Amino acid sequence: MKQLVAFEINGDPVEVAAPVHHTLLEVLRYGLGLTGSKQGCDKGDCGACTVLVDGQPVLSCLTLAVAARGKQVVTIEGLAKNGRLDPVQDAFDRCGALQCGFCQSGMMISARALLNEHPCPTREQTKLALSGNLCRCTGYTKIFEAVDAAALQEADPKA
């Protein structure tokens, strides 16, 4: 059985007829073609599927699509604005924070949520905010440095 689910995705209203058992991740990737959120573990362990729902990081592999009804959802595809990378995306690129890229979208979405709540986070706040996102390629140091660089960029765009 399918249900009509209306929500906002990356600033645009959408209506999707989705089976009631489909996750938000399935609807995003296979219904809407937004493949930036990765399908990793399917059990909430890796964070590769992280999206923002009403500004909060959510594991989309554990969230039913119907739970997004009437909400604002932001995926990695929605971070850039007016052809300009989000400071998080720019900093991750400049710092060489990621290697294979599989964890990239979830990591950046979690970092964006952190900076929205704590514009100048401590290292402990960064570690806690990213603790649900696993990366098998890096030692996390460059990722933490990228979050710091994004915070500095937002505090002083000329830096």
Secondary structure by P-SEA (a helix, b strand, c coil): cbbbbbbbcccbbbbbbccccccaaaaaacccccccccccccccccccbbbbccccccccccccccccccbbbbccccccccccccaaaaaaaaacccccccaaaaaaaaaaaaaaacccccaaaaaaaacccccccccaaaaaaaaaaaaaaaacccc
